[in-house]
């Protein structure tokens, strides 16, 4: 299976410092729509066999625009962004001042945030549910190219899990970025990392 993990375009919350997780559902911003439309020009729908997306509007709409509304988009709740619990909808800058150890030196939420965010998901829980989804689709996808449009913390959690890294060692994933992986038949636990956090795919699903 060849897998393209794609982060959604810039949302209305991304531009206002608001924490958006699995229970926040902002739309793409106007700039975000234009960004996705521009990237869609290099996507070859004929090279993508199936598209899955988080049901959150920022991800689903990104998937639709990327594929020029030519592909059926299958949504799955397991692809939602990490649920930040009581931190959902709060301003990150205010939380950084109050809980500095819950952020890394680049200002990104780290694994310690669950000490303060009531009912917040852990990175391990996110990776568990997304791995469950991928294991479920892989028997039908071994020889296919699959695009999954989801969220930044989802992608970071998976990369940390698969390559045995701490989440703090995986950089923030840009909006509308592509991370490409190849999986051997029936082996969901040992992917080959082809590219990470690119502005366009290099190996899969691109017009070349």
C-alpha positions as CSV (number, residue, x, y, z in Angstrom):
1,X,0.0,0.0,0.0
2,X,1.2,3.5,-0.9
3,X,-0.1,6.0,1.5
4,X,-0.3,9.8,1.3
5,X,-1.0,11.5,4.6
6,X,-2.2,15.1,3.9
7,X,-2.9,17.8,6.5
8,X,-5.9,20.0,5.8
9,X,-5.7,23.5,4.5
10,X,-5.5,26.6,6.7
11,X,-8.7,26.8,8.8
12,X,-10.4,29.8,10.4
13,X,-8.9,28.8,13.8
14,X,-5.4,28.3,12.4
15,X,-5.2,32.0,11.8
16,X,-6.6,33.1,15.2
17,X,-4.4,31.1,17.6
18,X,-7.4,29.0,18.7
19,X,-6.8,25.3,19.6
20,X,-8.8,23.1,17.2
21,X,-9.0,19.4,18.0
22,X,-11.5,16.6,17.4
23,X,-14.5,18.5,18.8
24,X,-13.8,21.8,17.0
25,X,-15.1,22.1,13.5
26,X,-14.0,25.4,11.8
27,X,-14.2,25.7,8.1
28,X,-11.2,26.4,5.8
29,X,-10.3,30.1,5.6
30,X,-10.5,31.9,2.3
31,X,-6.7,31.7,2.1
32,X,-6.9,28.0,3.0
33,X,-9.3,27.3,0.1
34,X,-7.0,29.1,-2.4
35,X,-4.0,27.2,-1.0
36,X,-5.7,23.8,-1.5
37,X,-6.9,24.8,-5.0
38,X,-3.4,25.7,-6.0
39,X,-2.0,22.4,-4.8
40,X,-4.8,20.5,-6.5
41,X,-3.3,21.4,-9.9
42,X,-0.5,18.9,-9.4
43,X,-2.7,16.0,-8.1
44,X,-3.4,13.2,-10.6
45,X,-6.7,11.6,-9.7
46,X,-6.0,8.7,-11.9
47,X,-3.1,7.7,-9.7
48,X,-5.1,7.7,-6.5
49,X,-7.3,4.7,-5.9
50,X,-9.2,5.8,-2.8
51,X,-9.5,8.9,-0.6
52,X,-10.4,8.8,3.1
53,X,-10.8,11.9,5.3
54,X,-11.6,13.0,8.8
55,X,-15.3,14.0,8.9
56,X,-14.3,17.4,10.3
57,X,-15.1,20.0,7.6
58,X,-11.6,21.4,7.3
59,X,-10.3,17.9,6.3
60,X,-13.2,16.7,4.2
61,X,-13.4,20.0,2.2
62,X,-9.6,19.8,1.6
63,X,-10.0,16.3,0.2
64,X,-12.8,17.4,-2.1
65,X,-10.9,20.3,-3.4
66,X,-7.6,18.4,-3.8
67,X,-9.4,15.8,-6.0
68,X,-11.5,18.4,-7.9
69,X,-14.7,16.8,-6.5
70,X,-14.0,13.8,-8.8
71,X,-13.5,11.2,-6.0
72,X,-15.8,9.7,-3.5
73,X,-14.5,10.7,-0.1
74,X,-15.0,8.1,2.7
75,X,-15.0,9.7,6.2
76,X,-14.1,7.9,9.4
77,X,-14.2,9.3,12.9
78,X,-10.9,7.6,13.8
79,X,-9.2,10.1,11.5
80,X,-10.3,13.1,13.6
81,X,-7.8,15.5,15.2
82,X,-6.6,14.8,18.7
83,X,-9.3,15.7,21.2
84,X,-7.8,18.4,23.4
85,X,-10.5,18.1,26.0
86,X,-11.0,21.3,28.1
87,X,-8.4,23.0,25.9
88,X,-10.6,22.9,22.8
89,X,-11.4,26.4,21.6
90,X,-8.9,28.2,24.0
91,X,-6.2,30.5,22.8
92,X,-2.8,28.8,22.8
93,X,-0.8,31.9,23.8
94,X,-2.7,32.2,27.1
95,X,-2.1,28.5,27.8
96,X,1.6,28.9,27.1
97,X,1.9,31.5,29.8
98,X,0.0,29.4,32.3
99,X,1.4,26.0,31.5
100,X,4.8,26.5,29.8
101,X,5.9,22.9,30.3
102,X,3.0,21.7,28.1
103,X,4.7,23.3,25.1
104,X,8.0,22.8,23.4
105,X,10.5,25.5,22.5
106,X,8.7,26.1,19.2
107,X,5.4,26.6,20.9
108,X,3.8,23.3,19.9
109,X,1.7,21.3,22.4
110,X,3.7,18.4,23.8
111,X,2.7,15.2,25.7
112,X,2.7,16.9,29.1
113,X,-0.5,18.9,28.1
114,X,-2.7,16.1,29.5
115,X,-1.7,17.1,33.0
116,X,-3.7,20.2,32.6
117,X,-6.3,19.6,29.8
118,X,-9.3,17.7,31.4
119,X,-10.3,14.7,29.2
120,X,-7.6,15.4,26.6
121,X,-6.5,12.5,24.4
122,X,-2.9,11.3,24.5
123,X,-0.7,11.0,21.4
124,X,-0.7,7.2,22.0
125,X,-4.5,7.1,21.9
126,X,-4.6,9.0,18.7
127,X,-2.0,6.6,17.1
128,X,-4.0,3.6,18.3
129,X,-7.2,4.6,16.7
130,X,-5.6,5.6,13.4
131,X,-3.6,2.4,13.2
132,X,-6.8,0.5,13.8
133,X,-8.4,2.3,10.8
134,X,-5.3,1.6,8.6
135,X,-5.2,-2.1,9.6
136,X,-8.9,-2.4,8.7
137,X,-8.4,-1.0,5.2
138,X,-5.1,-2.6,4.3
139,X,-6.4,-6.0,3.2
140,X,-8.3,-4.2,0.5
141,X,-5.5,-1.7,-0.3
142,X,-2.3,-3.7,-0.6
143,X,-1.7,-2.8,-4.2
144,X,-3.4,0.6,-4.1
145,X,-2.5,4.2,-3.6
146,X,-4.5,5.7,-0.7
147,X,-4.9,9.3,0.2
148,X,-5.8,10.1,3.8
149,X,-6.7,13.8,4.5
150,X,-6.5,14.4,8.3
151,X,-4.8,16.6,10.8
152,X,-1.4,17.7,12.1
153,X,-1.3,15.9,15.4
154,X,-2.7,12.7,13.8
155,X,0.2,12.7,11.3
156,X,2.8,13.5,14.0
157,X,1.4,10.8,16.3
158,X,1.7,8.1,13.6
159,X,5.2,9.1,12.6
160,X,6.3,9.0,16.2
161,X,4.7,5.6,16.7
162,X,6.0,4.0,13.5
163,X,9.6,5.3,13.8
164,X,9.9,4.9,17.6
165,X,10.3,8.6,18.3
166,X,9.1,10.9,21.0
167,X,6.3,13.1,19.8
168,X,8.5,16.1,20.7
169,X,11.0,14.8,18.1
170,X,8.5,15.2,15.2
171,X,8.2,18.7,13.8
172,X,4.9,20.5,13.2
173,X,3.2,19.4,10.0
174,X,2.4,22.3,7.6
175,X,-1.1,22.9,6.2
176,X,-1.6,21.0,2.9
177,X,1.6,19.1,3.3
178,X,2.2,15.5,2.0
179,X,3.9,12.7,3.9
180,X,4.3,9.6,1.8
181,X,4.8,6.0,3.0
182,X,5.0,2.6,1.5
183,X,3.8,-0.5,3.3
184,X,4.7,-4.1,2.4
185,X,1.8,-6.5,2.0
186,X,-0.2,-7.0,5.2
187,X,2.4,-5.2,7.3
188,X,0.9,-2.1,8.9
189,X,3.6,-1.7,11.5
190,X,6.8,-1.2,9.5
191,X,6.3,1.5,6.8
192,X,9.0,2.9,4.7
193,X,9.1,6.7,5.0
194,X,9.4,8.1,1.4
195,X,8.9,11.8,2.2
196,X,7.7,13.9,5.1
197,X,6.0,17.3,5.3
198,X,6.4,18.2,1.6
199,X,4.4,21.0,-0.2
200,X,3.6,18.4,-2.9
201,X,4.0,14.6,-3.2
202,X,7.1,13.3,-4.8
203,X,6.2,9.6,-5.4
204,X,2.5,9.0,-5.3
205,X,-0.5,10.7,-6.8
206,X,1.2,13.6,-8.6
207,X,1.2,14.7,-12.2
208,X,4.6,13.8,-13.7
